[in-house]
Amino acid sequence: MRASVSRPPTPDADEEMEPEPTLQEIINIKLIESGEKERLKELLRERLIECGWRDELKAQCRAFTRKKGRGNITVDELVRTITPKGRAMVPDIVKAELLQRIRTFLMTDSS
């Protein structure tokens, strides 16, 4: 005699539906579709270069690499170590400018 196969219960039709996108996902989609995300990324690049953030981050990468030794470090390890520092170093004025640009985009887009 053969044993029955244990199967998970069949999901209801309601459970098969994809979850509603979050507000963050909706905003991201609008930014991408309009091309605004690329414009914001370019603005961020410019502002970070202007304020010296990029040079400071390069210096931190070099210092970390010297400390650990070139042969003893992976790119992943460098990224894991430097990313939190880099995020913390972004000037508040740059963050505020980007946030304002996103708000303006959303206000004009929803009209």
Backbone as ProteinMPNN parsed JSONL, in Angstrom:
{"seq_chain_A": "MRASVSRPPTPDADEEMEPEPTLQEIINIKLIESGEKERLKELLRERLIECGWRDELKAQCRAFTRKKGRGNITVDELVRTITPKGRAMVPDIVKAELLQRIRTFLMTDSS", "coords_chain_A": {"N_chain_A": [[0.835, -1.18, 0.0], [0.519, 2.237, -0.739], [1.771, 5.244, 0.687], [0.036, 8.312, 1.325], [0.693, 11.404, -0.299], [1.953, 14.23, 1.293], [0.638, 17.324, 0.986], [0.764, 20.896, 0.659], [-1.964, 23.075, 1.601], [-4.257, 24.184, -0.926], [-3.956, 27.432, -2.115], [-6.216, 30.179, -1.527], [-8.067, 32.123, -3.903], [-7.833, 34.823, -3.318], [-5.391, 34.969, -2.015], [-3.56, 34.547, -4.011], [-3.259, 36.841, -5.444], [-1.119, 39.547, -6.331], [0.646, 41.538, -3.958], [-0.357, 44.9, -3.089], [1.45, 47.649, -4.466], [3.861, 49.468, -2.558], [3.881, 52.847, -1.249], [6.398, 53.937, -1.617], [7.349, 52.319, -3.702], [5.567, 53.044, -5.735], [6.181, 55.766, -6.076], [8.84, 55.513, -6.908], [8.476, 54.193, -9.362], [7.094, 56.174, -10.805], [9.082, 58.147, -10.873], [11.055, 56.881, -12.396], [9.718, 56.314, -14.844], [9.197, 58.875, -15.792], [11.684, 59.882, -16.226], [12.797, 61.478, -14.373], [14.222, 60.352, -12.272], [16.791, 59.793, -13.261], [17.643, 62.401, -13.773], [17.696, 63.395, -11.165], [19.677, 61.765, -10.065], [21.898, 62.649, -11.497], [22.01, 65.313, -10.637], [22.563, 64.832, -7.933], [25.115, 63.628, -8.156], [26.581, 65.846, -9.154], [26.31, 67.71, -7.017], [27.559, 66.323, -4.919], [30.169, 66.182, -5.809], [30.777, 68.911, -5.96], [30.737, 69.659, -3.224], [32.864, 68.307, -2.194], [32.574, 65.768, -1.231], [32.963, 63.436, -2.753], [35.772, 63.365, -3.153], [36.615, 63.135, -0.499], [35.525, 60.647, 0.164], [36.952, 58.999, -1.583], [39.482, 59.313, -0.452], [39.047, 58.08, 2.026], [38.609, 55.466, 1.178], [41.118, 54.852, 0.089], [42.707, 55.048, 2.423], [41.603, 53.006, 4.0], [42.214, 50.802, 2.408], [45.02, 50.898, 2.421], [45.47, 50.432, 5.144], [44.446, 47.811, 5.527], [45.808, 46.442, 3.581], [46.484, 45.883, 0.212], [46.232, 43.325, -0.984], [44.724, 41.995, 0.841], [42.06, 42.61, 0.91], [38.692, 42.721, -0.249], [36.547, 43.909, -2.883], [33.89, 43.858, -2.115], [34.121, 43.874, 0.692], [35.281, 46.378, 1.072], [33.21, 48.03, 0.092], [31.14, 47.363, 1.922], [32.228, 48.409, 4.258], [32.75, 51.138, 3.716], [30.365, 52.245, 2.692], [28.318, 52.886, 4.768], [29.668, 55.017, 6.019], [29.952, 56.808, 3.899], [27.279, 57.436, 3.329], [26.561, 58.725, 5.665], [28.131, 60.963, 5.468], [26.996, 62.596, 3.542], [26.066, 65.843, 2.895], [23.604, 67.66, 4.776], [22.29, 69.709, 3.443], [22.373, 68.924, 0.78], [20.818, 66.611, 0.855], [18.385, 67.792, 1.601], [17.874, 69.414, -0.631], [17.484, 67.485, -2.65], [15.249, 66.124, -1.623], [13.372, 68.186, -1.69], [13.203, 68.585, -4.437], [12.08, 66.138, -5.2], [9.611, 66.282, -3.876], [8.487, 68.513, -5.201], [8.321, 67.462, -7.783], [6.444, 65.388, -7.345], [4.223, 66.877, -6.565], [3.642, 68.383, -8.889], [3.286, 66.336, -10.69], [1.032, 64.975, -9.795], [-1.028, 66.63, -10.33]], "CA_chain_A": [[0.0, 0.0, 0.0], [1.324, 3.443, -0.9], [1.391, 6.334, 1.595], [-0.41, 9.499, 0.606], [1.657, 12.497, -0.347], [1.535, 15.373, 2.09], [0.7, 18.52, 0.162], [0.246, 22.095, 1.329], [-3.313, 23.389, 1.13], [-4.355, 25.024, -2.103], [-4.246, 28.805, -1.678], [-7.449, 30.797, -2.011], [-7.85, 33.058, -5.007], [-7.4, 36.099, -2.738], [-3.982, 34.893, -1.638], [-2.724, 34.482, -5.204], [-3.071, 38.179, -5.986], [0.117, 40.203, -5.914], [0.369, 42.595, -2.988], [-0.381, 46.266, -3.602], [2.763, 48.294, -4.339], [3.97, 50.447, -1.48], [3.995, 54.23, -1.707], [7.776, 54.107, -2.087], [7.449, 51.676, -5.014], [4.803, 53.861, -6.69], [6.982, 56.967, -6.341], [10.007, 55.084, -7.692], [8.012, 53.915, -10.724], [6.821, 57.473, -11.443], [10.364, 58.809, -11.121], [11.735, 56.183, -13.493], [8.965, 56.483, -16.092], [9.272, 60.266, -16.259], [13.078, 60.261, -16.456], [13.23, 62.35, -13.28], [15.194, 59.657, -11.429], [18.121, 60.011, -13.85], [17.994, 63.808, -13.551], [18.035, 63.531, -9.749], [20.977, 61.116, -9.856], [22.916, 63.547, -12.047], [22.091, 66.433, -9.699], [23.264, 64.334, -6.745], [26.54, 63.508, -8.522], [27.154, 67.193, -9.228], [26.375, 68.313, -5.675], [28.544, 65.612, -4.105], [31.491, 66.597, -6.295], [30.952, 70.312, -5.562], [30.972, 69.818, -1.788], [34.072, 67.585, -1.795], [32.215, 64.45, -0.699], [33.582, 62.393, -3.58], [37.199, 63.315, -2.843], [36.752, 62.623, 0.87], [35.236, 59.212, 0.136], [38.122, 58.363, -2.219], [40.555, 59.302, 0.545], [38.723, 57.055, 3.009], [38.838, 54.166, 0.526], [42.569, 54.64, 0.032], [43.2, 54.821, 3.783], [41.161, 51.669, 4.421], [42.978, 49.834, 1.615], [46.394, 50.888, 2.962], [45.436, 49.829, 6.477], [44.222, 46.373, 5.407], [46.715, 45.84, 2.597], [45.781, 45.687, -1.055], [45.946, 41.916, -1.254], [43.915, 41.419, 1.915], [40.736, 43.225, 0.926], [37.866, 42.514, -1.435], [35.706, 45.06, -3.21], [32.699, 43.745, -1.266], [34.477, 44.314, 2.044], [35.459, 47.829, 1.0], [31.877, 48.63, -0.051], [30.435, 47.185, 3.203], [32.823, 49.277, 5.27], [32.709, 52.55, 3.339], [29.001, 52.713, 2.384], [27.677, 53.632, 5.863], [30.386, 56.279, 6.222], [29.613, 57.679, 2.777], [25.908, 57.916, 3.512], [26.551, 59.667, 6.791], [28.871, 62.166, 5.076], [26.251, 63.425, 2.592], [25.629, 67.051, 3.599], [22.158, 67.817, 4.952], [21.766, 70.625, 2.425], [22.199, 68.137, -0.444], [19.641, 65.774, 1.097], [17.208, 68.664, 1.597], [17.617, 69.825, -2.008], [16.909, 66.351, -3.374], [13.918, 65.901, -1.094], [12.512, 69.252, -2.222], [12.987, 68.303, -5.871], [11.141, 65.015, -5.278], [8.289, 66.81, -3.485], [8.005, 69.349, -6.298], [7.948, 66.539, -8.864], [5.206, 64.698, -6.985], [3.12, 67.851, -6.562], [3.303, 68.744, -10.255], [2.89, 65.115, -11.384], [-0.291, 64.531, -9.356], [-2.041, 67.614, -10.734]], "C_chain_A": [[0.881, 1.244, 0.0], [0.815, 4.544, 0.028], [0.972, 7.542, 0.781], [0.66, 10.592, 0.706], [1.105, 13.665, 0.46], [1.735, 16.634, 1.26], [0.193, 19.715, 0.957], [-1.15, 22.395, 0.805], [-3.268, 24.315, -0.079], [-4.703, 26.444, -1.659], [-5.57, 29.301, -2.257], [-7.102, 31.767, -3.131], [-7.357, 34.402, -4.492], [-5.914, 36.106, -2.438], [-3.058, 34.913, -2.844], [-2.461, 35.857, -5.805], [-1.774, 38.778, -5.462], [-0.221, 41.315, -4.934], [0.397, 43.97, -3.658], [1.01, 46.874, -3.468], [2.739, 49.332, -3.206], [4.068, 51.84, -2.088], [5.386, 54.484, -2.281], [7.943, 53.495, -3.484], [6.719, 52.49, -6.085], [5.596, 55.106, -7.075], [8.178, 56.616, -7.223], [9.619, 54.827, -9.15], [7.759, 55.226, -11.473], [8.114, 58.199, -11.787], [11.08, 58.191, -12.314], [11.039, 56.469, -14.826], [9.089, 57.893, -16.668], [10.692, 60.689, -16.624], [13.633, 61.143, -15.351], [14.283, 61.674, -12.402], [16.615, 59.868, -11.951], [18.581, 61.45, -13.637], [18.396, 64.037, -12.094], [19.396, 62.899, -9.442], [22.112, 62.0, -10.359], [23.107, 64.757, -11.138], [22.862, 66.017, -8.444], [24.76, 64.201, -7.017], [27.217, 64.873, -8.509], [27.339, 67.799, -7.838], [27.436, 67.641, -4.806], [29.972, 65.968, -4.533], [31.783, 68.016, -5.818], [31.332, 70.458, -4.087], [32.194, 69.036, -1.295], [33.818, 66.194, -1.231], [32.943, 63.335, -1.447], [35.072, 62.242, -3.258], [37.446, 62.742, -1.452], [36.508, 61.114, 0.914], [36.383, 58.435, -0.511], [39.264, 58.24, -1.216], [40.299, 58.232, 1.598], [38.943, 55.653, 2.443], [40.33, 53.847, 0.465], [43.141, 54.319, 1.406], [42.83, 53.423, 4.264], [41.96, 50.592, 3.702], [44.423, 49.744, 2.105], [46.447, 50.162, 4.305], [45.325, 48.304, 6.399], [45.252, 45.684, 4.517], [45.945, 45.49, 1.345], [45.371, 44.246, -1.312], [45.009, 41.286, -0.235], [42.494, 41.958, 1.964], [39.997, 42.928, -0.366], [37.052, 43.783, -1.676], [34.457, 45.038, -2.32], [32.972, 44.232, 0.153], [34.644, 45.834, 2.091], [34.098, 48.534, 0.932], [31.106, 48.534, 1.265], [30.943, 48.142, 4.262], [32.59, 50.754, 4.963], [31.288, 53.084, 3.128], [28.334, 53.44, 3.552], [28.344, 54.982, 6.127], [30.014, 57.275, 5.134], [28.217, 58.255, 2.911], [25.839, 58.964, 4.611], [27.224, 60.99, 6.422], [28.119, 63.065, 4.097], [25.723, 64.646, 3.345], [24.099, 67.164, 3.649], [21.554, 68.712, 3.877], [21.528, 69.898, 1.101], [20.964, 67.246, -0.302], [18.369, 66.603, 1.004], [16.855, 69.096, 0.176], [16.97, 68.693, -2.81], [15.48, 66.077, -2.918], [12.936, 66.941, -1.642], [12.209, 69.018, -3.694], [11.993, 67.154, -6.05], [9.729, 65.488, -4.926], [7.681, 67.646, -4.606], [7.54, 68.487, -7.457], [6.611, 65.868, -8.562], [4.007, 65.637, -7.002], [2.692, 68.203, -7.985], [2.804, 67.533, -11.033], [1.457, 64.717, -11.029], [-1.399, 65.489, -9.767], [-2.791, 67.17, -11.961]], "O_chain_A": [[1.899, 1.275, 0.691], [-0.39, 4.762, 0.153], [1.483, 7.774, -0.315], [1.416, 10.668, 1.675], [-0.06, 14.037, 0.323], [2.856, 16.971, 0.88], [-0.682, 19.583, 1.812], [-1.486, 22.012, -0.316], [-2.351, 25.123, -0.228], [-5.654, 26.634, -0.899], [-5.983, 28.887, -3.34], [-5.95, 32.175, -3.271], [-6.55, 35.057, -5.152], [-5.25, 37.132, -2.588], [-1.885, 35.262, -2.712], [-1.531, 36.017, -6.596], [-1.381, 38.554, -4.317], [-1.259, 41.963, -5.063], [1.083, 44.175, -4.659], [1.687, 46.645, -2.466], [1.721, 49.975, -2.949], [4.307, 51.994, -3.286], [5.536, 55.159, -3.299], [8.598, 54.081, -4.346], [7.2, 52.61, -7.212], [5.677, 55.46, -8.251], [8.489, 57.336, -8.172], [10.353, 55.203, -10.065], [8.157, 55.375, -12.628], [8.234, 58.794, -12.858], [11.644, 58.904, -13.144], [11.687, 56.822, -15.811], [9.086, 58.077, -17.885], [10.891, 61.727, -17.256], [14.806, 61.517, -15.381], [15.146, 62.352, -11.846], [17.537, 60.096, -11.168], [19.753, 61.7, -13.357], [19.331, 64.788, -11.819], [20.172, 63.438, -8.653], [23.162, 62.091, -9.724], [24.238, 65.18, -10.896], [23.711, 66.763, -7.954], [25.58, 64.617, -6.198], [28.29, 65.04, -7.928], [28.401, 68.337, -7.526], [28.133, 68.311, -4.043], [30.873, 66.042, -3.697], [32.878, 68.305, -5.336], [32.164, 71.298, -3.745], [32.525, 69.093, -0.111], [34.753, 65.518, -0.799], [33.472, 62.407, -0.836], [35.57, 61.126, -3.109], [38.373, 61.957, -1.252], [37.208, 60.389, 1.622], [36.746, 57.352, -0.051], [39.928, 57.206, -1.134], [41.23, 57.546, 2.02], [39.409, 54.76, 3.15], [40.752, 52.726, 0.749], [43.97, 53.418, 1.539], [43.652, 52.734, 4.869], [42.341, 49.589, 4.304], [44.985, 48.653, 2.196], [47.359, 49.377, 4.563], [46.025, 47.589, 7.117], [45.532, 44.496, 4.677], [44.88, 44.875, 1.408], [44.274, 43.988, -1.806], [44.55, 40.16, -0.429], [41.799, 41.778, 2.964], [40.593, 42.887, -1.442], [36.894, 44.617, -0.784], [34.021, 46.081, -1.831], [32.144, 44.923, 0.746], [34.202, 46.488, 3.035], [33.869, 49.518, 1.636], [30.483, 49.509, 1.686], [30.165, 48.635, 5.079], [32.266, 51.531, 5.862], [31.04, 54.266, 3.365], [27.817, 54.539, 3.345], [27.669, 55.968, 6.422], [29.787, 58.452, 5.416], [27.999, 59.435, 2.636], [25.136, 59.967, 4.487], [26.911, 62.026, 7.008], [28.556, 64.187, 3.841], [25.004, 64.495, 4.333], [23.402, 66.812, 2.697], [20.421, 68.489, 3.45], [20.584, 70.22, 0.38], [20.16, 67.14, -1.229], [17.386, 66.172, 0.401], [15.679, 69.143, -0.186], [16.02, 68.921, -3.56], [14.601, 65.825, -3.743], [11.809, 66.61, -2.011], [11.083, 69.231, -4.143], [11.156, 67.194, -6.952], [8.765, 65.132, -5.604], [6.5, 67.504, -4.923], [6.492, 68.744, -8.049], [5.744, 65.791, -9.433], [2.909, 65.248, -7.401], [1.497, 68.311, -8.257], [1.987, 67.679, -11.942], [0.741, 64.177, -11.873], [-2.578, 65.195, -9.574], [-3.678, 67.881, -12.435]]}, "name": "protein", "num_of_chains": 1, "seq": "MRASVSRPPTPDADEEMEPEPTLQEIINIKLIESGEKERLKELLRERLIECGWRDELKAQCRAFTRKKGRGNITVDELVRTITPKGRAMVPDIVKAELLQRIRTFLMTDSS"}
